[in-house]
Amino acid sequence: MNVNQVAEKTRNNQVVTYLAISGIIVIAMMIFGILMLLQQGGVINLPPATFYQFLTIHGTGMIGVAALAAAAIMWYFLNKYVTLSQKILRINLALFLIGVVMVIIGVFSFEYASAWTFLYPLPALSANAWGTIGALLYLGGMLVLGIGFLLFYLDAGRAIIKKYGSLGKGLGWDVIAGKKAEQDAPPGAVVASTMVTIVNTTAITAGAVVLIMNIINVINPSFTFDPLLAKNLTYAFGHIFANAVIYMAVIAVYEILQKYTDRPWKSSKSFLVAWTMSTVFTLIIYTHHLLMDSVMPKWTLIMAQVLSYSNGLPVLVVTAYGALMIVYKSGIKWDMASGLTYVAMFGWVLGVVPAIIDATIVVNHVMHNTKWVPGHFHMYMGLGALAMIFGFMYYVAKVECNMRINMLDKMAFVIYILGIMGVSGSFLVSGAISTPRRWATHFPDWIGPAQFGAVSGICLVMAVSIFVWHFVRFLMNRNTLNAGSDFSKKKLA
């Protein structure tokens, strides 16, 4: 093994660590979700305080771990085109684990349960549901997590600027302006990474500001600030950061499908324009979470509806169309990696539809505080972003040591799709019958969809456990199996 191979394996070791930790945490977070559905379905009887602790850890943990795994995808492929820092990758993981421990202690040892939104002044004014220490641990843990991710994105921005000259050129603005030919455009992995670097640096900064203000308020209640400003900052952070997960994960679609089809995924002008539009829109459309806040300026709410309609289309359309075209008559040999990344496009398209419906002002006033919202989000994240992440895990196992899939993996593929569709569908049906979200108990008319969602969730956990077990087997046999999978069409049979 030469020096370059050793260096590559060292880099891949860190990515593999990210994925292994992510897989385990995802299963744990899904179990919390099932327990909440069982409670809402009247199958078990959790104390209300416990339910809201589960709600807090499930929402916070699932977005955090999805972002961690998607960051591994972004780093793995972006590092092919620019030089990223392995030290920063390690620091991000260390800070992530420290932050997670702080959040877990705050939630379960000190009963902190504000949900991921931590809306001011709830952390400080909990009606004695939790104390100062729990609030500080949770808020401090979130801040530590944010610092790690901020370092990660700053390093990505540094590397992109060093290679391409500016973030604008990383988005291909010089190609859009006609100063460079399309064949000289940055690859999709670089374009997507540049977009995520811009939006998440902004999001994390907004989140840090509101977290620090909340921390000061918890310590010194005489320090107050505008609740509407706090809500804007909170959702600017949360909505952008959650959305960016799929924009990082979609890099796997670009890179894996072009490997499997042996066709390049070209960065056309329309592709570059779409990513620029999404960069701008993603920074603004969080305001559709504030459509029920009548004190918001009216123009911001109108803008939220219009841009929310527009945001999902540019990148989604060019990516979905590109995925169809790159696969069409390519002779691709399907396996778990290609299958999961391809079906994720379907999940992304499907998940955007109820989101756009909810972003309509007249609908939002009726539906936003119902289970319709987690319905679209579980579809978007579960059948979209997480499918991309699991596809990438299978891809790494194949590339690293040519791990073979078996019938159990194929069964898990089908069960996963049915399971996430069942969970998401149960939420959407609940929303359609006006079942409120974030309620620990349901009236009898509401419990049917919750019970169905719980059963679907159990199936989902079974499928994900098989995905993760495949990755664990890869880790156990990593040094004994044949490395370097050949991506010719014949050998992918």
Rosetta blueprint (number, residue, H / E / L):
1 M L
2 N L
3 V H
4 N H
5 Q H
6 V H
7 A H
8 E H
9 K H
10 T H
11 R H
12 N H
13 N H
14 Q H
15 V H
16 V H
17 T H
18 Y H
19 L H
20 A H
21 I H
22 S H
23 G H
24 I H
25 I H
26 V H
27 I H
28 A H
29 M H
30 M H
31 I H
32 F H
33 G H
34 I H
35 L H
36 M H
37 L H
38 L H
39 Q H
40 Q H
41 G L
42 G L
43 V L
44 I L
45 N L
46 L L
47 P L
48 P H
49 A H
50 T H
51 F H
52 Y H
53 Q H
54 F H
55 L H
56 T H
57 I H
58 H H
59 G H
60 T H
61 G H
62 M H
63 I H
64 G H
65 V H
66 A H
67 A H
68 L H
69 A H
70 A H
71 A H
72 A H
73 I H
74 M H
75 W H
76 Y H
77 F H
78 L H
79 N L
80 K L
81 Y L
82 V L
83 T L
84 L L
85 S L
86 Q H
87 K H
88 I H
89 L H
90 R H
91 I H
92 N H
93 L H
94 A H
95 L H
96 F H
97 L H
98 I H
99 G H
100 V H
101 V H
102 M H
103 V H
104 I H
105 I H
106 G H
107 V H
108 F H
109 S H
110 F L
111 E L
112 Y L
113 A L
114 S L
115 A L
116 W L
117 T L
118 F L
119 L L
120 Y L
121 P L
122 L L
123 P L
124 A L
125 L L
126 S L
127 A L
128 N L
129 A L
130 W L
131 G L
132 T H
133 I H
134 G H
135 A H
136 L H
137 L H
138 Y H
139 L H
140 G H
141 G H
142 M H
143 L H
144 V H
145 L H
146 G H
147 I H
148 G H
149 F H
150 L H
151 L H
152 F H
153 Y H
154 L H
155 D H
156 A H
157 G H
158 R H
159 A H
160 I H
161 I H
162 K H
163 K H
164 Y H
165 G L
166 S L
167 L H
168 G H
169 K H
170 G H
171 L L
172 G L
173 W H
174 D H
175 V H
176 I H
177 A L
178 G L
179 K L
180 K L
181 A L
182 E H
183 Q H
184 D H
185 A L
186 P L
187 P L
188 G H
189 A H
190 V H
191 V H
192 A H
193 S H
194 T H
195 M H
196 V H
197 T H
198 I H
199 V H
200 N H
201 T H
202 T H
203 A H
204 I H
205 T H
206 A H
207 G H
208 A H
209 V H
210 V H
211 L H
212 I H
213 M H
214 N H
215 I H
216 I H
217 N H
218 V H
219 I H
220 N L
221 P L
222 S L
223 F L
224 T L
225 F L
226 D L
227 P H
228 L H
229 L H
230 A H
231 K H
232 N H
233 L H
234 T H
235 Y H
236 A H
237 F H
238 G H
239 H H
240 I H
241 F H
242 A H
243 N H
244 A H
245 V H
246 I H
247 Y H
248 M H
249 A H
250 V H
251 I H
252 A H
253 V H
254 Y H
255 E H
256 I H
257 L H
258 Q H
259 K H
260 Y H
261 T H
262 D L
263 R L
264 P L
265 W L
266 K L
267 S L
268 S L
269 K H
270 S H
271 F H
272 L H
273 V H
274 A H
275 W H
276 T H
277 M H
278 S H
279 T H
280 V H
281 F H
282 T H
283 L H
284 I H
285 I H
286 Y H
287 T H
288 H H
289 H H
290 L H
291 L L
292 M L
293 D L
294 S L
295 V L
296 M L
297 P L
298 K H
299 W H
300 T H
301 L H
302 I H
303 M H
304 A H
305 Q H
306 V H
307 L H
308 S H
309 Y H
310 S H
311 N H
312 G L
313 L L
314 P H
315 V H
316 L H
317 V H
318 V H
319 T H
320 A H
321 Y H
322 G H
323 A H
324 L H
325 M H
326 I H
327 V H
328 Y L
329 K L
330 S L
331 G L
332 I L
333 K L
334 W L
335 D L
336 M H
337 A H
338 S H
339 G H
340 L H
341 T H
342 Y H
343 V H
344 A H
345 M H
346 F H
347 G H
348 W H
349 V H
350 L H
351 G H
352 V H
353 V H
354 P H
355 A H
356 I H
357 I H
358 D H
359 A L
360 T L
361 I H
362 V H
363 V H
364 N H
365 H H
366 V H
367 M H
368 H L
369 N L
370 T E
371 K L
372 W H
373 V H
374 P H
375 G H
376 H H
377 F H
378 H H
379 M H
380 Y H
381 M H
382 G H
383 L H
384 G H
385 A H
386 L H
387 A H
388 M H
389 I H
390 F H
391 G H
392 F H
393 M H
394 Y H
395 Y H
396 V H
397 A H
398 K H
399 V H
400 E H
401 C H
402 N L
403 M L
404 R L
405 I L
406 N L
407 M H
408 L H
409 D H
410 K H
411 M H
412 A H
413 F H
414 V H
415 I H
416 Y H
417 I H
418 L H
419 G H
420 I H
421 M H
422 G H
423 V H
424 S H
425 G H
426 S H
427 F H
428 L H
429 V H
430 S H
431 G H
432 A H
433 I L
434 S L
435 T L
436 P E
437 R L
438 R L
439 W L
440 A L
441 T L
442 H L
443 F L
444 P H
445 D H
446 W H
447 I H
448 G H
449 P H
450 A H
451 Q H
452 F H
453 G H
454 A H
455 V H
456 S H
457 G H
458 I H
459 C H
460 L H
461 V H
462 M H
463 A H
464 V H
465 S H
466 I H
467 F H
468 V H
469 W H
470 H H
471 F H
472 V H
473 R H
474 F H
475 L H
476 M H
477 N L
478 R L
479 N L
480 T L
481 L L
482 N L
483 A L
484 G L
485 S L
486 D L
487 F L
488 S L
489 K L
490 K H
491 K H
492 L H
493 A L
